[in-house]
């Protein structure tokens, strides 16, 4: 069976190539027949993807197959240098991954295992927990605080015994919430010296100015134990191409590289990533557009008196006041896919932001839900 992510990978590559090479649309249908480009296909608001796709500069990239006959070593080196310059760090602090999920796997492999636990929130992005199970590490899941921030005191207590790795997704998936920077700094200072912290900043670019949030790359704590993961999947619209990276101290990066798969990133993704980084104006346009889409969603939710968790991402989590599985099935019947259940938040639905016409269809379907009571 082809996984959803594998299917998206193939479609993302094919769509990008078709856009630059004049391939007939018919060649795309095998890759992902359920995309909305296919007549009657569902609207996809379920995976926190960027509905607008890669930047125009990426789609217009000449010679998409350039150097495809070569191993990607040189292109990796060039992207590492580009990222190091962007973040004002040294090249030996950058690790490129096949999506940021590879970075998560590297951190788990390096710092957990029998006798070294993983501490994570619940609900949060689960991949890191699956990887830790494979290393035979103890996985401790700590419920989010009432504010939907990470419950750092409780997480710190769990990290004191058999310390290994603490995972912080900030902003958090699926809640879209932020954990305050000052609280995180205090938390890190109190951790055992042999406990590492993985900061997953996949949604960093969607955060508008906030006194509570600051990236651990742009405003580093200069602590060898802190690893920051970033991705090209979100603001850059490249989820199907699988490209991410980590920023860590040189010593920590070296520990991560031991577990890295050789040549895990394809040369096309690397070139698309470099082109995206060279287009800061489009990056700002994408961030502003997402903010506008998010505000429009919050307005529609408010009009309907729907409680929505304040979001700093490209998705919003809402309280449907009913078993979420029934809401999911309702939207399926209306040809719309929304996020899956996230226990224990069993009445909450995660809605990824789509284009305006897609969100209009979402609200039309919402208004067809049976009335409560």
GULUM-973200 format. One record per residue (C-alpha): x, y, z; residue in one letter; residue number from 1. Coordinates in steps of 0.05 Angstrom, whole numbers. Layout:
N
+--------+--------+--------+--------+-----+
:     px :     py :     pz : residu : num :
+--------+--------+--------+--------+-----+
:      X :      Y :      Z :      A : NUM :
...
+--------+--------+--------+--------+-----+
end
This chain:
373
+--------+--------+--------+--------+-----+
:     px :     py :     pz : residu : num :
+--------+--------+--------+--------+-----+
:      0 :      0 :      0 :      X :   1 :
:     26 :     70 :    -17 :      X :   2 :
:     27 :    115 :     44 :      X :   3 :
:     -4 :    183 :     43 :      X :   4 :
:     63 :    218 :     52 :      X :   5 :
:     95 :    175 :     -3 :      X :   6 :
:     38 :    193 :    -49 :      X :   7 :
:     47 :    267 :    -34 :      X :   8 :
:    121 :    261 :    -47 :      X :   9 :
:    110 :    234 :   -117 :      X :  10 :
:     57 :    285 :   -133 :      X :  11 :
:     98 :    344 :   -108 :      X :  12 :
:    157 :    326 :   -152 :      X :  13 :
:    114 :    312 :   -213 :      X :  14 :
:     74 :    377 :   -206 :      X :  15 :
:    136 :    419 :   -200 :      X :  16 :
:    168 :    387 :   -261 :      X :  17 :
:    105 :    394 :   -302 :      X :  18 :
:    101 :    468 :   -285 :      X :  19 :
:    172 :    479 :   -311 :      X :  20 :
:    173 :    431 :   -370 :      X :  21 :
:    105 :    436 :   -403 :      X :  22 :
:     86 :    364 :   -387 :      X :  23 :
:     13 :    348 :   -403 :      X :  24 :
:    -33 :    349 :   -342 :      X :  25 :
:    -53 :    277 :   -357 :      X :  26 :
:     15 :    254 :   -331 :      X :  27 :
:     -3 :    279 :   -262 :      X :  28 :
:    -65 :    237 :   -252 :      X :  29 :
:    -28 :    173 :   -234 :      X :  30 :
:     10 :    207 :   -177 :      X :  31 :
:    -47 :    233 :   -135 :      X :  32 :
:   -117 :    223 :   -162 :      X :  33 :
:   -148 :    252 :    -99 :      X :  34 :
:   -118 :    322 :   -107 :      X :  35 :
:   -168 :    378 :   -120 :      X :  36 :
:   -137 :    388 :   -189 :      X :  37 :
:   -172 :    324 :   -209 :      X :  38 :
:   -245 :    337 :   -224 :      X :  39 :
:   -287 :    320 :   -163 :      X :  40 :
:   -227 :    307 :   -118 :      X :  41 :
:   -234 :    327 :    -45 :      X :  42 :
:   -211 :    393 :    -15 :      X :  43 :
:   -151 :    377 :     29 :      X :  44 :
:   -151 :    414 :     95 :      X :  45 :
:   -122 :    356 :    135 :      X :  46 :
:    -46 :    357 :    134 :      X :  47 :
:    -23 :    429 :    147 :      X :  48 :
:      4 :    436 :     77 :      X :  49 :
:     13 :    502 :     42 :      X :  50 :
:    -47 :    505 :     -6 :      X :  51 :
:    -12 :    556 :    -50 :      X :  52 :
:     47 :    511 :    -67 :      X :  53 :
:    120 :    529 :    -80 :      X :  54 :
:    142 :    600 :    -95 :      X :  55 :
:    135 :    624 :   -167 :      X :  56 :
:    210 :    628 :   -172 :      X :  57 :
:    214 :    553 :   -157 :      X :  58 :
:    161 :    536 :   -208 :      X :  59 :
:    198 :    577 :   -260 :      X :  60 :
:    265 :    545 :   -244 :      X :  61 :
:    301 :    527 :   -309 :      X :  62 :
:    328 :    458 :   -326 :      X :  63 :
:    294 :    419 :   -270 :      X :  64 :
:    334 :    356 :   -285 :      X :  65 :
:    401 :    391 :   -283 :      X :  66 :
:    454 :    347 :   -249 :      X :  67 :
:    403 :    292 :   -236 :      X :  68 :
:    456 :    242 :   -259 :      X :  69 :
:    502 :    265 :   -202 :      X :  70 :
:    502 :    249 :   -129 :      X :  71 :
:    478 :    309 :    -89 :      X :  72 :
:    541 :    322 :    -48 :      X :  73 :
:    558 :    389 :    -80 :      X :  74 :
:    486 :    413 :    -76 :      X :  75 :
:    482 :    394 :     -3 :      X :  76 :
:    546 :    433 :     10 :      X :  77 :
:    518 :    494 :    -26 :      X :  78 :
:    452 :    493 :     12 :      X :  79 :
:    489 :    484 :     78 :      X :  80 :
:    530 :    546 :     63 :      X :  81 :
:    467 :    584 :     43 :      X :  82 :
:    431 :    565 :    108 :      X :  83 :
:    492 :    581 :    150 :      X :  84 :
:    495 :    651 :    120 :      X :  85 :
:    420 :    660 :    130 :      X :  86 :
:    423 :    642 :    204 :      X :  87 :
:    492 :    672 :    218 :      X :  88 :
:    521 :    606 :    241 :      X :  89 :
:    579 :    563 :    217 :      X :  90 :
:    569 :    509 :    164 :      X :  91 :
:    586 :    454 :    214 :      X :  92 :
:    524 :    473 :    253 :      X :  93 :
:    477 :    456 :    196 :      X :  94 :
:    450 :    386 :    180 :      X :  95 :
:    405 :    376 :    119 :      X :  96 :
:    350 :    324 :    125 :      X :  97 :
:    297 :    289 :     83 :      X :  98 :
:    244 :    334 :    113 :      X :  99 :
:    250 :    357 :    185 :      X : 100 :
:    223 :    288 :    205 :      X : 101 :
:    292 :    260 :    189 :      X : 102 :
:    321 :    311 :    237 :      X : 103 :
:    274 :    286 :    291 :      X : 104 :
:    295 :    215 :    277 :      X : 105 :
:    369 :    233 :    282 :      X : 106 :
:    358 :    267 :    350 :      X : 107 :
:    320 :    207 :    376 :      X : 108 :
:    373 :    159 :    351 :      X : 109 :
:    429 :    200 :    382 :      X : 110 :
:    400 :    216 :    450 :      X : 111 :
:    349 :    163 :    469 :      X : 112 :
:    349 :     88 :    477 :      X : 113 :
:    345 :     38 :    534 :      X : 114 :
:    354 :     77 :    598 :      X : 115 :
:    347 :    145 :    563 :      X : 116 :
:    276 :    170 :    559 :      X : 117 :
:    239 :    216 :    511 :      X : 118 :
:    194 :    268 :    544 :      X : 119 :
:    142 :    299 :    498 :      X : 120 :
:     74 :    334 :    503 :      X : 121 :
:      6 :    305 :    486 :      X : 122 :
:    -23 :    321 :    438 :      X : 123 :
:     35 :    341 :    394 :      X : 124 :
:     69 :    318 :    330 :      X : 125 :
:     76 :    243 :    342 :      X : 126 :
:    132 :    222 :    296 :      X : 127 :
:    186 :    232 :    349 :      X : 128 :
:    149 :    185 :    395 :      X : 129 :
:    145 :    130 :    342 :      X : 130 :
:    220 :    136 :    330 :      X : 131 :
:    234 :    132 :    405 :      X : 132 :
:    193 :     68 :    411 :      X : 133 :
:    238 :     37 :    358 :      X : 134 :
:    300 :     54 :    401 :      X : 135 :
:    268 :     19 :    461 :      X : 136 :
:    268 :     85 :    499 :      X : 137 :
:    215 :    101 :    551 :      X : 138 :
:    167 :    152 :    521 :      X : 139 :
:    134 :    198 :    572 :      X : 140 :
:     76 :    240 :    547 :      X : 141 :
:     56 :    301 :    588 :      X : 142 :
:    -12 :    334 :    575 :      X : 143 :
:    -10 :    406 :    552 :      X : 144 :
:    -26 :    461 :    602 :      X : 145 :
:    -95 :    493 :    604 :      X : 146 :
:    -67 :    549 :    560 :      X : 147 :
:    -46 :    496 :    508 :      X : 148 :
:     27 :    513 :    521 :      X : 149 :
:     75 :    457 :    540 :      X : 150 :
:     69 :    439 :    614 :      X : 151 :
:    143 :    453 :    626 :      X : 152 :
:    144 :    441 :    701 :      X : 153 :
:    114 :    372 :    694 :      X : 154 :
:    160 :    357 :    634 :      X : 155 :
:    220 :    380 :    674 :      X : 156 :
:    203 :    333 :    731 :      X : 157 :
:    198 :    274 :    682 :      X : 158 :
:    265 :    293 :    650 :      X : 159 :
:    303 :    290 :    716 :      X : 160 :
:    305 :    214 :    716 :      X : 161 :
:    339 :    175 :    659 :      X : 162 :
:    346 :    239 :    618 :      X : 163 :
:    354 :    234 :    544 :      X : 164 :
:    313 :    281 :    499 :      X : 165 :
:    257 :    330 :    509 :      X : 166 :
:    215 :    347 :    448 :      X : 167 :
:    183 :    416 :    442 :      X : 168 :
:    140 :    432 :    381 :      X : 169 :
:    134 :    508 :    382 :      X : 170 :
:     85 :    530 :    355 :      X : 171 :
:     52 :    464 :    372 :      X : 172 :
:     18 :    417 :    324 :      X : 173 :
:    -41 :    404 :    329 :      X : 174 :
:    -62 :    462 :    374 :      X : 175 :
:    -26 :    519 :    338 :      X : 176 :
:     -7 :    548 :    406 :      X : 177 :
:     59 :    579 :    430 :      X : 178 :
:     99 :    564 :    492 :      X : 179 :
:    131 :    628 :    518 :      X : 180 :
:    205 :    638 :    505 :      X : 181 :
:    223 :    660 :    575 :      X : 182 :
:    191 :    597 :    604 :      X : 183 :
:    230 :    554 :    555 :      X : 184 :
:    296 :    587 :    574 :      X : 185 :
:    283 :    574 :    648 :      X : 186 :
:    262 :    503 :    632 :      X : 187 :
:    327 :    489 :    594 :      X : 188 :
:    370 :    517 :    650 :      X : 189 :
:    339 :    469 :    700 :      X : 190 :
:    347 :    406 :    658 :      X : 191 :
:    402 :    355 :    674 :      X : 192 :
:    467 :    370 :    638 :      X : 193 :
:    460 :    306 :    597 :      X : 194 :
:    389 :    321 :    573 :      X : 195 :
:    381 :    348 :    502 :      X : 196 :
:    323 :    391 :    477 :      X : 197 :
:    295 :    386 :    407 :      X : 198 :
:    258 :    449 :    386 :      X : 199 :
:    213 :    436 :    327 :      X : 200 :
:    202 :    503 :    293 :      X : 201 :
:    166 :    477 :    231 :      X : 202 :
:    114 :    533 :    236 :      X : 203 :
:    162 :    589 :    255 :      X : 204 :
:    149 :    632 :    194 :      X : 205 :
:     74 :    636 :    208 :      X : 206 :
:     84 :    670 :    275 :      X : 207 :
:     68 :    744 :    274 :      X : 208 :
:    104 :    790 :    323 :      X : 209 :
:     93 :    761 :    392 :      X : 210 :
:    126 :    778 :    458 :      X : 211 :
:    118 :    706 :    479 :      X : 212 :
:    155 :    675 :    420 :      X : 213 :
:    226 :    678 :    393 :      X : 214 :
:    262 :    627 :    351 :      X : 215 :
:    320 :    589 :    382 :      X : 216 :
:    359 :    600 :    318 :      X : 217 :
:    351 :    676 :    310 :      X : 218 :
:    359 :    685 :    385 :      X : 219 :
:    403 :    628 :    407 :      X : 220 :
:    414 :    607 :    479 :      X : 221 :
:    484 :    582 :    460 :      X : 222 :
:    472 :    515 :    494 :      X : 223 :
:    501 :    451 :    464 :      X : 224 :
:    439 :    413 :    486 :      X : 225 :
:    391 :    452 :    442 :      X : 226 :
:    376 :    427 :    371 :      X : 227 :
:    328 :    467 :    327 :      X : 228 :
:    291 :    434 :    269 :      X : 229 :
:    263 :    472 :    210 :      X : 230 :
:    227 :    450 :    146 :      X : 231 :
:    215 :    472 :     75 :      X : 232 :
:    146 :    439 :     78 :      X : 233 :
:    106 :    496 :    106 :      X : 234 :
:    121 :    569 :     87 :      X : 235 :
:    159 :    545 :     25 :      X : 236 :
:    103 :    499 :      2 :      X : 237 :
:    149 :    440 :    -11 :      X : 238 :
:    119 :    384 :     32 :      X : 239 :
:    121 :    334 :    -24 :      X : 240 :
:    195 :    347 :    -38 :      X : 241 :
:    218 :    328 :     33 :      X : 242 :
:    271 :    378 :     54 :      X : 243 :
:    288 :    402 :    124 :      X : 244 :
:    348 :    419 :    167 :      X : 245 :
:    375 :    427 :    237 :      X : 246 :
:    416 :    480 :    271 :      X : 247 :
:    457 :    458 :    330 :      X : 248 :
:    525 :    469 :    361 :      X : 249 :
:    583 :    439 :    322 :      X : 250 :
:    593 :    385 :    376 :      X : 251 :
:    519 :    366 :    377 :      X : 252 :
:    514 :    367 :    301 :      X : 253 :
:    572 :    318 :    299 :      X : 254 :
:    534 :    270 :    345 :      X : 255 :
:    473 :    275 :    300 :      X : 256 :
:    511 :    261 :    235 :      X : 257 :
:    533 :    193 :    260 :      X : 258 :
:    462 :    170 :    251 :      X : 259 :
:    448 :    203 :    184 :      X : 260 :
:    432 :    164 :    122 :      X : 261 :
:    479 :    179 :     65 :      X : 262 :
:    450 :    217 :      6 :      X : 263 :
:    380 :    220 :     35 :      X : 264 :
:    362 :    285 :     -1 :      X : 265 :
:    349 :    288 :    -75 :      X : 266 :
:    382 :    341 :   -117 :      X : 267 :
:    317 :    370 :   -143 :      X : 268 :
:    293 :    385 :    -72 :      X : 269 :
:    360 :    417 :    -56 :      X : 270 :
:    357 :    463 :   -116 :      X : 271 :
:    285 :    482 :   -100 :      X : 272 :
:    305 :    497 :    -28 :      X : 273 :
:    363 :    542 :    -50 :      X : 274 :
:    318 :    579 :    -99 :      X : 275 :
:    266 :    590 :    -44 :      X : 276 :
:    318 :    619 :      3 :      X : 277 :
:    338 :    668 :    -51 :      X : 278 :
:    267 :    696 :    -53 :      X : 279 :
:    255 :    733 :     13 :      X : 280 :
:    201 :    777 :    -17 :      X : 281 :
:    158 :    717 :    -35 :      X : 282 :
:    170 :    688 :     34 :      X : 283 :
:    142 :    751 :     65 :      X : 284 :
:     83 :    750 :     17 :      X : 285 :
:     68 :    679 :     37 :      X : 286 :
:     71 :    696 :    111 :      X : 287 :
:     25 :    756 :    103 :      X : 288 :
:    -24 :    717 :     61 :      X : 289 :
:    -27 :    662 :    113 :      X : 290 :
:    -40 :    713 :    168 :      X : 291 :
:    -97 :    742 :    127 :      X : 292 :
:   -126 :    673 :    115 :      X : 293 :
:   -120 :    657 :    189 :      X : 294 :
:   -155 :    721 :    209 :      X : 295 :
:   -210 :    707 :    160 :      X : 296 :
:   -220 :    638 :    190 :      X : 297 :
:   -222 :    665 :    261 :      X : 298 :
:   -273 :    716 :    239 :      X : 299 :
:   -319 :    663 :    209 :      X : 300 :
:   -310 :    620 :    272 :      X : 301 :
:   -328 :    680 :    316 :      X : 302 :
:   -391 :    695 :    275 :      X : 303 :
:   -413 :    624 :    288 :      X : 304 :
:   -394 :    627 :    362 :      X : 305 :
:   -343 :    572 :    353 :      X : 306 :
:   -287 :    568 :    404 :      X : 307 :
:   -220 :    567 :    368 :      X : 308 :
:   -152 :    560 :    400 :      X : 309 :
:   -111 :    622 :    383 :      X : 310 :
:    -65 :    599 :    327 :      X : 311 :
:      4 :    620 :    305 :      X : 312 :
:      7 :    571 :    247 :      X : 313 :
:    -26 :    553 :    180 :      X : 314 :
:    -81 :    514 :    215 :      X : 315 :
:   -132 :    526 :    270 :      X : 316 :
:   -160 :    478 :    321 :      X : 317 :
:   -234 :    488 :    339 :      X : 318 :
:   -280 :    458 :    391 :      X : 319 :
:   -338 :    426 :    353 :      X : 320 :
:   -375 :    408 :    418 :      X : 321 :
:   -389 :    339 :    391 :      X : 322 :
:   -349 :    275 :    378 :      X : 323 :
:   -298 :    297 :    326 :      X : 324 :
:   -304 :    232 :    287 :      X : 325 :
:   -375 :    250 :    269 :      X : 326 :
:   -351 :    318 :    244 :      X : 327 :
:   -296 :    285 :    203 :      X : 328 :
:   -347 :    238 :    171 :      X : 329 :
:   -393 :    297 :    156 :      X : 330 :
:   -338 :    333 :    119 :      X : 331 :
:   -318 :    270 :     82 :      X : 332 :
:   -390 :    266 :     57 :      X : 333 :
:   -382 :    338 :     32 :      X : 334 :
:   -317 :    321 :     -5 :      X : 335 :
:   -272 :    357 :     46 :      X : 336 :
:   -216 :    326 :     87 :      X : 337 :
:   -201 :    355 :    156 :      X : 338 :
:   -151 :    333 :    210 :      X : 339 :
:   -158 :    267 :    245 :      X : 340 :
:   -176 :    259 :    319 :      X : 341 :
:   -124 :    281 :    370 :      X : 342 :
:   -140 :    246 :    437 :      X : 343 :
:   -154 :    267 :    490 :      X : 344 :
:   -183 :    329 :    454 :      X : 345 :
:   -240 :    287 :    428 :      X : 346 :
:   -286 :    344 :    408 :      X : 347 :
:   -233 :    387 :    374 :      X : 348 :
:   -220 :    389 :    299 :      X : 349 :
:   -156 :    413 :    266 :      X : 350 :
:   -169 :    452 :    202 :      X : 351 :
:   -112 :    468 :    155 :      X : 352 :
:   -120 :    535 :    120 :      X : 353 :
:   -136 :    530 :     46 :      X : 354 :
:   -147 :    581 :     -9 :      X : 355 :
:   -208 :    628 :     -2 :      X : 356 :
:   -253 :    586 :    -46 :      X : 357 :
:   -234 :    523 :     -8 :      X : 358 :
:   -249 :    557 :     59 :      X : 359 :
:   -316 :    582 :     32 :      X : 360 :
:   -333 :    509 :     15 :      X : 361 :
:   -311 :    490 :     86 :      X : 362 :
:   -359 :    539 :    119 :      X : 363 :
:   -416 :    519 :     73 :      X : 364 :
:   -406 :    447 :     96 :      X : 365 :
:   -399 :    469 :    168 :      X : 366 :
:   -466 :    504 :    166 :      X : 367 :
:   -498 :    438 :    144 :      X : 368 :
:   -477 :    404 :    209 :      X : 369 :
:   -537 :    381 :    250 :      X : 370 :
:   -553 :    432 :    304 :      X : 371 :
:   -533 :    415 :    375 :      X : 372 :
:   -585 :    402 :    428 :      X : 373 :
+--------+--------+--------+--------+-----+
end
